[in-house]
Amino acid sequence: MSMDYIPLAGVIGTSVVHSKSPRLHRYWLRRYGLRGDYVPLHVTDANLAQVVKTLPKMGFVGANVTIPHKVAAIELADQVSDRAILIGAANTLIFRDDGSVYADNTDGYGFTASLRQSAPGWQASNGPCAVLGAGGAARAVISSLIEAGATEVLLSNRTRPKAEALKTEFGSKVRVVDWVQAGNVLEDAATVINTTSLGMTGAAEFRVPLDGLRRGTVVTDLVYTPLRTTLLQQADAAGCITVDGLGMLLHQAVPCFERWFGKRPDVDDETRAAILG
Ligand code: ATR
């Protein structure tokens, strides 16, 4: 079948200049010899609805959605996946042939897929999961942990009411731990996840006491600039199994690429190198 257009995708947000997604999707397109392109799309709040209506008319097959449009994207879609509803935000739009817009969220999938790939044998049910932070990223992480069979999520956030709100939403498997006690739950945890911005280049330092970390605990950081955060370095030193945040970024893009361009792409060392290079 010959196509009379080049399928396009892109990332919609207000600070997309440094997004790694264009590089990733273009790398996969090249690697698999597929027609298509992926571009950063700077879109303000005021223009979001019009842009989402217009993109399908100019060859776009879909788009990723990032800050600050992840919640609004749900409202704009004609259909929304169950997992996007559960997370309360979408990171992916699919423009269907019939003109309708489907919203999905692959962040939680990317999170668990990354752990499964980089920490073989990892299971959400291996023991309590300690989640630091209660923002947008934490919602995706908690919902995917529970979906993957976590029996207990120990949730700690500087602003406690935000953690309490997530407990109300996600239910009795979530136990809120005061931020000043966050270090104390690490000893009981089989999995530790930092979803806060602490440790990111340009943000405040990660200061949760880590002496409770035990050998064999799986520790992952959603922060990937730098790749080896203070948390991951200290966890390495304590004999933990560490998984960096780049994996989640790469894996969340897999179902997007597959839906838009028709091929399920691989996440391997070559993919990582292409994005880091
Ligand atoms: P994201 O979508 O990446 O999760 P977010 O919704 O802005 O971004 O959430 C940022 C998270 O980092 C929050 O959990 C935030 O804690 P608060 O809810 O108390 O704001 C956390 N965070 C950011 N800066 C922090 C700091 N200096 N100390 C502790 N937590 C911090």
Residues whose N, C-alpha, C, O or C-beta is under 5 A from the ligand:
A	BS01	ATR	G133 A134 G135 G136 A137 A138 N157 R158 T159 K162 T195 T196 S197 A204
